[in-house]
Amino acid sequence: MTSRADSRAVYELRPVTITRNWLEHAEGSCLIEFRSTRVPFAASFTNSVPRWRMGSGNGWVTAEYAMLHRATSTRS
């Protein structure tokens, strides 16, 4: 196969658009768009660590994600 259904070559990526500061209340955010796929990102900052980490001199990073209902053509 030398091209994809949308006529891109197999090595070509979809065009990507990144919109910074997309959310008003997050410390950091962006919206990333790949044609009809849109992914919002938000970053929050809290100047603290979990109780069990206090006094250790170490930080704490956590992450979570969620998929919107019916984000694909089939229910999952």
KOLMI-18807 format. One record per atom (N, C-alpha, C, CB): residue in one letter; atom name; x, y, z. Coordinates in pm, 1 decimal. Glycine has a CB too. Example, Ala and Ser with C-alpha at 12.3 -4.5 7.8 and 13.67 -1.06 7.14 Angstrom:
% KOLMI-18807
<paba aa="A" at="N" c1="1319.0" c2="-569.0" c3="780.0"/>
<paba aa="A" at="CA" c1="1230.0" c2="-450.0" c3="780.0"/>
<paba aa="A" at="C" c1="1320.0" c2="-330.0" c3="780.0"/>
<paba aa="A" at="CB" c1="1130.8" c2="-447.3" c3="904.6"/>
<paba aa="S" at="N" c1="1285.0" c2="-225.0" c3="708.0"/>
<paba aa="S" at="CA" c1="1367.0" c2="-106.0" c3="714.0"/>
<paba aa="S" at="C" c1="1290.0" c2="3.0" c3="787.0"/>
<paba aa="S" at="CB" c1="1408.4" c2="-59.8" c3="572.5"/>
***
This chain:
% KOLMI-18807
<paba aa="M" at="N" c1="85.7" c2="-118.3" c3="0.0"/>
<paba aa="M" at="CA" c1="0.0" c2="0.0" c3="0.0"/>
<paba aa="M" at="C" c1="90.1" c2="124.3" c3="0.0"/>
<paba aa="M" at="CB" c1="-97.4" c2="0.0" c3="124.2"/>
<paba aa="T" at="N" c1="67.3" c2="213.9" c3="-90.5"/>
<paba aa="T" at="CA" c1="151.8" c2="332.7" c3="-101.8"/>
<paba aa="T" at="C" c1="85.6" c2="459.1" c3="-50.0"/>
<paba aa="T" at="CB" c1="191.6" c2="353.0" c3="-244.3"/>
<paba aa="S" at="N" c1="-44.7" c2="451.9" c3="-21.5"/>
<paba aa="S" at="CA" c1="-111.3" c2="568.8" c3="34.2"/>
<paba aa="S" at="C" c1="-227.4" c2="524.7" c3="122.8"/>
<paba aa="S" at="CB" c1="-161.1" c2="662.2" c3="-78.3"/>
<paba aa="R" at="N" c1="-278.8" c2="618.8" c3="197.9"/>
<paba aa="R" at="CA" c1="-390.5" c2="592.1" c3="288.8"/>
<paba aa="R" at="C" c1="-521.1" c2="633.9" c3="222.5"/>
<paba aa="R" at="CB" c1="-371.4" c2="666.6" c3="423.8"/>
<paba aa="A" at="N" c1="-632.0" c2="605.3" c3="288.5"/>
<paba aa="A" at="CA" c1="-763.3" c2="639.1" c3="233.6"/>
<paba aa="A" at="C" c1="-778.4" c2="788.4" c3="208.2"/>
<paba aa="A" at="CB" c1="-872.5" c2="592.3" c3="327.6"/>
<paba aa="D" at="N" c1="-711.6" c2="871.0" c3="288.8"/>
<paba aa="D" at="CA" c1="-722.0" c2="1015.8" c3="269.2"/>
<paba aa="D" at="C" c1="-610.3" c2="1068.6" c3="179.2"/>
<paba aa="D" at="CB" c1="-718.4" c2="1087.8" c3="404.1"/>
<paba aa="S" at="N" c1="-543.4" c2="979.8" c3="107.9"/>
<paba aa="S" at="CA" c1="-439.1" c2="1007.4" c3="8.4"/>
<paba aa="S" at="C" c1="-304.5" c2="1049.1" c3="67.7"/>
<paba aa="S" at="CB" c1="-486.2" c2="1114.7" c3="-83.8"/>
<paba aa="R" at="N" c1="-287.0" c2="1039.0" c3="200.2"/>
<paba aa="R" at="CA" c1="-155.1" c2="1063.5" c3="257.8"/>
<paba aa="R" at="C" c1="-66.9" c2="943.8" c3="229.8"/>
<paba aa="R" at="CB" c1="-164.1" c2="1091.0" c3="410.5"/>
<paba aa="A" at="N" c1="61.6" c2="967.1" c3="216.6"/>
<paba aa="A" at="CA" c1="156.6" c2="856.7" c3="206.2"/>
<paba aa="A" at="C" c1="163.5" c2="785.9" c3="340.9"/>
<paba aa="A" at="CB" c1="297.8" c2="907.3" c3="162.3"/>
<paba aa="V" at="N" c1="208.6" c2="661.9" c3="342.4"/>
<paba aa="V" at="CA" c1="210.5" c2="584.6" c3="466.5"/>
<paba aa="V" at="C" c1="298.9" c2="648.6" c3="572.7"/>
<paba aa="V" at="CB" c1="257.8" c2="443.5" c3="438.9"/>
<paba aa="Y" at="N" c1="396.3" c2="726.6" c3="536.4"/>
<paba aa="Y" at="CA" c1="486.1" c2="790.6" c3="632.9"/>
<paba aa="Y" at="C" c1="438.7" c2="930.2" c3="675.3"/>
<paba aa="Y" at="CB" c1="625.5" c2="800.3" c3="574.0"/>
<paba aa="E" at="N" c1="331.8" c2="981.7" c3="614.2"/>
<paba aa="E" at="CA" c1="284.0" c2="1116.5" c3="646.6"/>
<paba aa="E" at="C" c1="187.9" c2="1114.2" c3="764.8"/>
<paba aa="E" at="CB" c1="215.5" c2="1179.5" c3="525.0"/>
<paba aa="L" at="N" c1="206.7" c2="1210.3" c3="856.1"/>
<paba aa="L" at="CA" c1="115.5" c2="1227.5" c3="968.3"/>
<paba aa="L" at="C" c1="-2.7" c2="1313.3" c3="926.1"/>
<paba aa="L" at="CB" c1="188.1" c2="1290.7" c3="1088.6"/>
<paba aa="R" at="N" c1="-112.9" c2="1302.0" c3="998.1"/>
<paba aa="R" at="CA" c1="-225.0" c2="1392.7" c3="976.4"/>
<paba aa="R" at="C" c1="-183.1" c2="1532.4" c3="1019.7"/>
<paba aa="R" at="CB" c1="-351.7" c2="1345.6" c3="1054.1"/>
<paba aa="P" at="N" c1="-236.2" c2="1636.5" c3="957.3"/>
<paba aa="P" at="CA" c1="-206.8" c2="1772.0" c3="1004.1"/>
<paba aa="P" at="C" c1="-253.0" c2="1787.7" c3="1149.2"/>
<paba aa="P" at="CB" c1="-275.4" c2="1878.1" c3="912.9"/>
<paba aa="V" at="N" c1="-172.8" c2="1855.1" c3="1229.6"/>
<paba aa="V" at="CA" c1="-201.2" c2="1872.9" c3="1371.3"/>
<paba aa="V" at="C" c1="-211.6" c2="2021.5" c3="1402.0"/>
<paba aa="V" at="CB" c1="-92.2" c2="1806.2" c3="1458.7"/>
<paba aa="T" at="N" c1="-314.8" c2="2058.2" c3="1478.3"/>
<paba aa="T" at="CA" c1="-331.2" c2="2195.9" c3="1525.3"/>
<paba aa="T" at="C" c1="-330.4" c2="2193.7" c3="1677.8"/>
<paba aa="T" at="CB" c1="-464.0" c2="2260.4" c3="1470.0"/>
<paba aa="I" at="N" c1="-250.4" c2="2280.2" c3="1738.6"/>
<paba aa="I" at="CA" c1="-245.2" c2="2290.4" c3="1884.9"/>
<paba aa="I" at="C" c1="-286.3" c2="2431.9" c3="1924.6"/>
<paba aa="I" at="CB" c1="-101.9" c2="2256.0" c3="1939.8"/>
<paba aa="T" at="N" c1="-392.9" c2="2441.9" c3="2003.1"/>
<paba aa="T" at="CA" c1="-441.1" c2="2570.4" c3="2052.7"/>
<paba aa="T" at="C" c1="-406.4" c2="2579.9" c3="2200.3"/>
<paba aa="T" at="CB" c1="-595.0" c2="2586.8" c3="2029.8"/>
<paba aa="R" at="N" c1="-317.1" c2="2671.2" c3="2235.3"/>
<paba aa="R" at="CA" c1="-274.8" c2="2688.0" c3="2374.0"/>
<paba aa="R" at="C" c1="-377.0" c2="2767.7" c3="2454.4"/>
<paba aa="R" at="CB" c1="-138.9" c2="2756.8" c3="2379.7"/>
<paba aa="N" at="N" c1="-373.2" c2="2751.5" c3="2586.0"/>
<paba aa="N" at="CA" c1="-461.5" c2="2823.9" c3="2679.3"/>
<paba aa="N" at="C" c1="-608.7" c2="2806.3" c3="2643.4"/>
<paba aa="N" at="CB" c1="-426.4" c2="2973.1" c3="2680.4"/>
<paba aa="W" at="N" c1="-647.7" c2="2684.9" c3="2613.2"/>
<paba aa="W" at="CA" c1="-782.8" c2="2656.4" c3="2565.6"/>
<paba aa="W" at="C" c1="-886.6" c2="2664.0" c3="2677.6"/>
<paba aa="W" at="CB" c1="-787.0" c2="2519.0" c3="2501.4"/>
<paba aa="L" at="N" c1="-847.5" c2="2628.5" c3="2799.1"/>
<paba aa="L" at="CA" c1="-939.7" c2="2634.9" c3="2912.4"/>
<paba aa="L" at="C" c1="-910.0" c2="2757.3" c3="2997.6"/>
<paba aa="L" at="CB" c1="-930.6" c2="2507.0" c3="2997.7"/>
<paba aa="E" at="N" c1="-1013.5" c2="2821.6" c3="3042.9"/>
<paba aa="E" at="CA" c1="-998.2" c2="2946.0" c3="3118.4"/>
<paba aa="E" at="C" c1="-942.0" c2="2925.4" c3="3258.8"/>
<paba aa="E" at="CB" c1="-1130.7" c2="3015.5" c3="3127.9"/>
<paba aa="H" at="N" c1="-979.4" c2="2816.4" c3="3327.0"/>
<paba aa="H" at="CA" c1="-947.1" c2="2804.5" c3="3468.6"/>
<paba aa="H" at="C" c1="-831.9" c2="2710.3" c3="3501.1"/>
<paba aa="H" at="CB" c1="-1066.5" c2="2759.6" c3="3541.3"/>
<paba aa="A" at="N" c1="-778.5" c2="2638.7" c3="3404.3"/>
<paba aa="A" at="CA" c1="-665.4" c2="2549.2" c3="3431.1"/>
<paba aa="A" at="C" c1="-535.0" c2="2628.1" c3="3430.8"/>
<paba aa="A" at="CB" c1="-659.5" c2="2435.1" c3="3326.3"/>
<paba aa="E" at="N" c1="-439.5" c2="2583.8" c3="3512.1"/>
<paba aa="E" at="CA" c1="-309.2" c2="2650.7" c3="3514.4"/>
<paba aa="E" at="C" c1="-239.4" c2="2639.3" c3="3378.3"/>
<paba aa="E" at="CB" c1="-220.1" c2="2590.8" c3="3625.2"/>
<paba aa="G" at="N" c1="-264.9" c2="2532.3" c3="3307.8"/>
<paba aa="G" at="CA" c1="-213.3" c2="2514.6" c3="3172.8"/>
<paba aa="G" at="C" c1="-311.1" c2="2429.5" c3="3094.3"/>
<paba aa="G" at="CB" c1="-72.4" c2="2450.0" c3="3174.3"/>
<paba aa="S" at="N" c1="-329.6" c2="2457.9" c3="2966.0"/>
<paba aa="S" at="CA" c1="-422.4" c2="2377.4" c3="2886.5"/>
<paba aa="S" at="C" c1="-394.4" c2="2395.7" c3="2738.8"/>
<paba aa="S" at="CB" c1="-568.1" c2="2414.5" c3="2917.8"/>
<paba aa="C" at="N" c1="-444.2" c2="2300.1" c3="2660.7"/>
<paba aa="C" at="CA" c1="-439.2" c2="2313.5" c3="2515.1"/>
<paba aa="C" at="C" c1="-543.8" c2="2221.1" c3="2454.1"/>
<paba aa="C" at="CB" c1="-296.7" c2="2280.4" c3="2460.0"/>
<paba aa="L" at="N" c1="-575.3" c2="2246.4" c3="2329.9"/>
<paba aa="L" at="CA" c1="-662.5" c2="2160.5" c3="2250.5"/>
<paba aa="L" at="C" c1="-578.8" c2="2113.3" c3="2133.6"/>
<paba aa="L" at="CB" c1="-794.1" c2="2235.3" c3="2202.7"/>
<paba aa="I" at="N" c1="-567.7" c2="1981.3" c3="2116.7"/>
<paba aa="I" at="CA" c1="-492.6" c2="1925.2" c3="2004.9"/>
<paba aa="I" at="C" c1="-593.1" c2="1863.6" c3="1908.6"/>
<paba aa="I" at="CB" c1="-387.0" c2="1819.1" c3="2053.3"/>
<paba aa="E" at="N" c1="-581.9" c2="1900.1" c3="1780.9"/>
<paba aa="E" at="CA" c1="-675.4" c2="1851.9" c3="1678.6"/>
<paba aa="E" at="C" c1="-600.3" c2="1779.2" c3="1568.2"/>
<paba aa="E" at="CB" c1="-756.8" c2="1968.7" c3="1619.4"/>
<paba aa="F" at="N" c1="-646.6" c2="1658.6" c3="1537.5"/>
<paba aa="F" at="CA" c1="-599.5" c2="1578.1" c3="1425.4"/>
<paba aa="F" at="C" c1="-721.5" c2="1553.2" c3="1337.8"/>
<paba aa="F" at="CB" c1="-531.5" c2="1442.2" c3="1473.3"/>
<paba aa="R" at="N" c1="-746.6" c2="1637.5" c3="1242.9"/>
<paba aa="R" at="CA" c1="-866.4" c2="1631.3" c3="1158.1"/>
<paba aa="R" at="C" c1="-991.2" c2="1632.8" c3="1245.7"/>
<paba aa="R" at="CB" c1="-864.5" c2="1504.0" c3="1068.3"/>
<paba aa="S" at="N" c1="-1069.6" c2="1525.8" c3="1252.3"/>
<paba aa="S" at="CA" c1="-1192.2" c2="1528.9" c3="1333.5"/>
<paba aa="S" at="C" c1="-1169.9" c2="1479.8" c3="1476.2"/>
<paba aa="S" at="CB" c1="-1299.7" c2="1444.8" c3="1267.8"/>
<paba aa="T" at="N" c1="-1048.5" c2="1443.6" c3="1511.3"/>
<paba aa="T" at="CA" c1="-1017.5" c2="1403.5" c3="1647.9"/>
<paba aa="T" at="C" c1="-971.8" c2="1525.2" c3="1725.8"/>
<paba aa="T" at="CB" c1="-909.5" c2="1292.6" c3="1650.7"/>
<paba aa="R" at="N" c1="-1037.6" c2="1551.9" c3="1837.2"/>
<paba aa="R" at="CA" c1="-1003.0" c2="1666.7" c3="1921.8"/>
<paba aa="R" at="C" c1="-976.2" c2="1617.3" c3="2063.1"/>
<paba aa="R" at="CB" c1="-1116.7" c2="1773.9" c3="1921.4"/>
<paba aa="V" at="N" c1="-861.2" c2="1655.9" c3="2116.3"/>
<paba aa="V" at="CA" c1="-821.9" c2="1609.9" c3="2249.5"/>
<paba aa="V" at="C" c1="-788.9" c2="1730.6" c3="2335.9"/>
<paba aa="V" at="CB" c1="-700.6" c2="1512.8" c3="2242.0"/>
<paba aa="P" at="N" c1="-871.2" c2="1758.5" c3="2438.0"/>
<paba aa="P" at="CA" c1="-840.0" c2="1868.1" c3="2529.7"/>
<paba aa="P" at="C" c1="-746.7" c2="1818.3" c3="2640.4"/>
<paba aa="P" at="CB" c1="-970.2" c2="1927.6" c3="2590.5"/>
<paba aa="F" at="N" c1="-651.2" c2="1901.1" c3="2677.9"/>
<paba aa="F" at="CA" c1="-558.5" c2="1870.0" c3="2785.8"/>
<paba aa="F" at="C" c1="-565.5" c2="1981.1" c3="2889.9"/>
<paba aa="F" at="CB" c1="-413.3" c2="1853.0" c3="2732.1"/>
<paba aa="A" at="N" c1="-553.2" c2="1943.6" c3="3015.2"/>
<paba aa="A" at="CA" c1="-548.7" c2="2042.9" c3="3122.5"/>
<paba aa="A" at="C" c1="-441.4" c2="2001.4" c3="3222.1"/>
<paba aa="A" at="CB" c1="-687.7" c2="2057.4" c3="3192.7"/>
<paba aa="A" at="N" c1="-368.7" c2="2098.5" c3="3272.4"/>
<paba aa="A" at="CA" c1="-267.4" c2="2074.1" c3="3375.5"/>
<paba aa="A" at="C" c1="-303.1" c2="2158.3" c3="3496.6"/>
<paba aa="A" at="CB" c1="-122.7" c2="2107.8" c3="3324.0"/>
<paba aa="S" at="N" c1="-295.2" c2="2096.5" c3="3612.0"/>
<paba aa="S" at="CA" c1="-323.1" c2="2166.0" c3="3737.7"/>
<paba aa="S" at="C" c1="-199.3" c2="2159.6" c3="3825.4"/>
<paba aa="S" at="CB" c1="-446.0" c2="2104.1" c3="3810.7"/>
<paba aa="F" at="N" c1="-186.9" c2="2255.1" c3="3914.3"/>
<paba aa="F" at="CA" c1="-73.1" c2="2259.2" c3="4005.4"/>
<paba aa="F" at="C" c1="-123.8" c2="2279.7" c3="4146.5"/>
<paba aa="F" at="CB" c1="26.6" c2="2370.8" c3="3965.9"/>
<paba aa="T" at="N" c1="-74.5" c2="2197.7" c3="4237.4"/>
<paba aa="T" at="CA" c1="-102.2" c2="2213.1" c3="4379.2"/>
<paba aa="T" at="C" c1="32.0" c2="2210.4" c3="4450.2"/>
<paba aa="T" at="CB" c1="-199.0" c2="2101.0" c3="4433.0"/>
<paba aa="N" at="N" c1="58.3" c2="2307.8" c3="4532.1"/>
<paba aa="N" at="CA" c1="185.9" c2="2316.9" c3="4600.9"/>
<paba aa="N" at="C" c1="183.8" c2="2230.8" c3="4727.1"/>
<paba aa="N" at="CB" c1="218.3" c2="2463.2" c3="4635.7"/>
<paba aa="S" at="N" c1="162.8" c2="2100.4" c3="4707.5"/>
<paba aa="S" at="CA" c1="159.9" c2="2007.0" c3="4820.7"/>
<paba aa="S" at="C" c1="185.5" c2="1866.1" c3="4767.7"/>
<paba aa="S" at="CB" c1="22.7" c2="2014.0" c3="4897.2"/>
<paba aa="V" at="N" c1="202.3" c2="1774.2" c3="4860.0"/>
<paba aa="V" at="CA" c1="219.9" c2="1632.8" c3="4826.5"/>
<paba aa="V" at="C" c1="125.9" c2="1552.6" c3="4915.1"/>
<paba aa="V" at="CB" c1="369.4" c2="1586.7" c3="4845.3"/>
<paba aa="P" at="N" c1="100.3" c2="1425.3" c3="4882.2"/>
<paba aa="P" at="CA" c1="17.8" c2="1342.7" c3="4970.7"/>
<paba aa="P" at="C" c1="82.0" c2="1332.6" c3="5109.2"/>
<paba aa="P" at="CB" c1="-2.4" c2="1201.5" c3="4910.3"/>
<paba aa="R" at="N" c1="-0.2" c2="1308.4" c3="5209.7"/>
<paba aa="R" at="CA" c1="47.4" c2="1301.9" c3="5347.9"/>
<paba aa="R" at="C" c1="167.1" c2="1209.4" c3="5364.2"/>
<paba aa="R" at="CB" c1="-64.2" c2="1256.4" c3="5438.9"/>
<paba aa="W" at="N" c1="162.4" c2="1094.3" c3="5300.0"/>
<paba aa="W" at="CA" c1="269.7" c2="996.0" c3="5315.2"/>
<paba aa="W" at="C" c1="400.0" c2="1039.9" c3="5249.0"/>
<paba aa="W" at="CB" c1="226.3" c2="863.4" c3="5257.5"/>
<paba aa="R" at="N" c1="397.4" c2="1146.3" c3="5166.6"/>
<paba aa="R" at="CA" c1="516.5" c2="1198.4" c3="5099.6"/>
<paba aa="R" at="C" c1="577.2" c2="1318.2" c3="5174.0"/>
<paba aa="R" at="CB" c1="482.1" c2="1238.5" c3="4956.6"/>
<paba aa="M" at="N" c1="502.5" c2="1377.0" c3="5265.7"/>
<paba aa="M" at="CA" c1="548.4" c2="1497.2" c3="5336.2"/>
<paba aa="M" at="C" c1="679.7" c2="1472.7" c3="5409.3"/>
<paba aa="M" at="CB" c1="442.2" c2="1544.3" c3="5435.2"/>
<paba aa="G" at="N" c1="769.6" c2="1570.4" c3="5397.8"/>
<paba aa="G" at="CA" c1="898.1" c2="1562.5" c3="5465.0"/>
<paba aa="G" at="C" c1="1000.8" c2="1475.0" c3="5395.6"/>
<paba aa="G" at="CB" c1="878.2" c2="1513.3" c3="5601.5"/>
<paba aa="S" at="N" c1="964.7" c2="1412.8" c3="5284.8"/>
<paba aa="S" at="CA" c1="1057.0" c2="1322.3" c3="5215.7"/>
<paba aa="S" at="C" c1="1154.7" c2="1396.4" c3="5124.6"/>
<paba aa="S" at="CB" c1="978.8" c2="1221.0" c3="5134.3"/>
<paba aa="G" at="N" c1="1120.4" c2="1521.3" c3="5090.2"/>
<paba aa="G" at="CA" c1="1203.3" c2="1594.7" c3="4994.6"/>
<paba aa="G" at="C" c1="1172.8" c2="1558.2" c3="4850.1"/>
<paba aa="G" at="CB" c1="1349.1" c2="1569.3" c3="5023.0"/>
<paba aa="N" at="N" c1="1076.4" c2="1469.4" c3="4830.4"/>
<paba aa="N" at="CA" c1="1036.9" c2="1427.2" c3="4695.9"/>
<paba aa="N" at="C" c1="904.6" c2="1491.0" c3="4656.3"/>
<paba aa="N" at="CB" c1="1026.3" c2="1274.1" c3="4688.1"/>
<paba aa="G" at="N" c1="885.0" c2="1505.1" c3="4526.1"/>
<paba aa="G" at="CA" c1="760.2" c2="1559.2" c3="4473.8"/>
<paba aa="G" at="C" c1="662.4" c2="1448.8" c3="4441.0"/>
<paba aa="G" at="CB" c1="786.1" c2="1643.7" c3="4350.8"/>
<paba aa="W" at="N" c1="553.7" c2="1488.9" c3="4376.0"/>
<paba aa="W" at="CA" c1="448.6" c2="1393.3" c3="4340.8"/>
<paba aa="W" at="C" c1="384.2" c2="1437.5" c3="4211.0"/>
<paba aa="W" at="CB" c1="342.3" c2="1381.3" c3="4453.9"/>
<paba aa="V" at="N" c1="379.0" c2="1346.7" c3="4114.0"/>
<paba aa="V" at="CA" c1="312.7" c2="1374.0" c3="3986.2"/>
<paba aa="V" at="C" c1="208.4" c2="1265.9" c3="3965.9"/>
<paba aa="V" at="CB" c1="415.2" c2="1378.2" c3="3866.3"/>
<paba aa="T" at="N" c1="89.9" c2="1305.5" c3="3925.2"/>
<paba aa="T" at="CA" c1="-15.0" c2="1209.3" c3="3897.1"/>
<paba aa="T" at="C" c1="-83.5" c2="1247.9" c3="3766.8"/>
<paba aa="T" at="CB" c1="-116.9" c2="1202.3" c3="4013.6"/>
<paba aa="A" at="N" c1="-148.6" c2="1152.4" c3="3704.7"/>
<paba aa="A" at="CA" c1="-217.0" c2="1178.9" c3="3577.6"/>
<paba aa="A" at="C" c1="-346.4" c2="1098.8" c3="3572.8"/>
<paba aa="A" at="CB" c1="-126.0" c2="1143.4" c3="3456.1"/>
<paba aa="E" at="N" c1="-440.1" c2="1148.8" c3="3496.9"/>
<paba aa="E" at="CA" c1="-565.7" c2="1076.6" c3="3475.2"/>
<paba aa="E" at="C" c1="-617.4" c2="1110.2" c3="3337.8"/>
<paba aa="E" at="CB" c1="-671.2" c2="1111.5" c3="3583.5"/>
<paba aa="Y" at="N" c1="-701.7" c2="1025.6" c3="3285.3"/>
<paba aa="Y" at="CA" c1="-762.9" c2="1054.6" c3="3155.9"/>
<paba aa="Y" at="C" c1="-903.1" c2="997.2" c3="3154.7"/>
<paba aa="Y" at="CB" c1="-678.4" c2="996.9" c3="3038.9"/>
<paba aa="A" at="N" c1="-983.7" c2="1048.3" c3="3064.4"/>
<paba aa="A" at="CA" c1="-1118.6" c2="996.9" c3="3046.1"/>
<paba aa="A" at="C" c1="-1155.3" c2="1010.9" c3="2899.3"/>
<paba aa="A" at="CB" c1="-1221.0" c2="1071.5" c3="3137.1"/>
<paba aa="M" at="N" c1="-1232.6" c2="917.7" c3="2849.6"/>
<paba aa="M" at="CA" c1="-1278.4" c2="923.9" c3="2711.7"/>
<paba aa="M" at="C" c1="-1425.0" c2="965.2" c3="2712.2"/>
<paba aa="M" at="CB" c1="-1258.3" c2="787.1" c3="2638.7"/>
<paba aa="L" at="N" c1="-1458.9" c2="1057.3" c3="2627.0"/>
<paba aa="L" at="CA" c1="-1597.2" c2="1103.0" c3="2619.2"/>
<paba aa="L" at="C" c1="-1688.8" c2="990.2" c3="2572.6"/>
<paba aa="L" at="CB" c1="-1608.6" c2="1223.3" c3="2524.6"/>
<paba aa="H" at="N" c1="-1809.7" c2="991.4" c3="2620.5"/>
<paba aa="H" at="CA" c1="-1907.8" c2="891.9" c3="2575.9"/>
<paba aa="H" at="C" c1="-1925.4" c2="904.3" c3="2425.8"/>
<paba aa="H" at="CB" c1="-2044.3" c2="909.9" c3="2649.1"/>
<paba aa="R" at="N" c1="-1928.0" c2="792.5" c3="2360.6"/>
<paba aa="R" at="CA" c1="-1947.2" c2="785.7" c3="2214.1"/>
<paba aa="R" at="C" c1="-1839.0" c2="861.8" c3="2139.2"/>
<paba aa="R" at="CB" c1="-2084.5" c2="841.5" c3="2175.6"/>
<paba aa="A" at="N" c1="-1717.0" c2="857.2" c3="2188.9"/>
<paba aa="A" at="CA" c1="-1605.4" c2="920.4" c3="2120.1"/>
<paba aa="A" at="C" c1="-1564.3" c2="838.2" c3="1996.8"/>
<paba aa="A" at="CB" c1="-1485.8" c2="936.9" c3="2216.3"/>
<paba aa="T" at="N" c1="-1615.2" c2="715.5" c3="1986.6"/>
<paba aa="T" at="CA" c1="-1589.7" c2="632.5" c3="1868.8"/>
<paba aa="T" at="C" c1="-1721.8" c2="588.5" c3="1808.8"/>
<paba aa="T" at="CB" c1="-1502.5" c2="509.5" c3="1904.7"/>
<paba aa="S" at="N" c1="-1714.6" c2="526.9" c3="1692.6"/>
<paba aa="S" at="CA" c1="-1840.0" c2="488.5" c3="1623.9"/>
<paba aa="S" at="C" c1="-1909.8" c2="371.0" c3="1691.2"/>
<paba aa="S" at="CB" c1="-1811.3" c2="452.9" c3="1478.2"/>
<paba aa="T" at="N" c1="-1837.8" c2="298.3" c3="1775.9"/>
<paba aa="T" at="CA" c1="-1900.7" c2="187.4" c3="1849.9"/>
<paba aa="T" at="C" c1="-1893.2" c2="217.5" c3="1998.4"/>
<paba aa="T" at="CB" c1="-1831.6" c2="50.4" c3="1817.8"/>
<paba aa="R" at="N" c1="-1990.2" c2="168.4" c3="2073.2"/>
<paba aa="R" at="CA" c1="-1991.9" c2="192.2" c3="2217.2"/>
<paba aa="R" at="C" c1="-1888.5" c2="102.5" c3="2283.3"/>
<paba aa="R" at="CB" c1="-2133.1" c2="166.8" c3="2276.8"/>
<paba aa="S" at="N" c1="-1810.7" c2="158.9" c3="2374.7"/>
<paba aa="S" at="CA" c1="-1710.3" c2="78.2" c3="2444.6"/>
<paba aa="S" at="C" c1="-1712.9" c2="106.6" c3="2593.6"/>
<paba aa="S" at="CB" c1="-1570.2" c2="105.0" c3="2388.3"/>
***
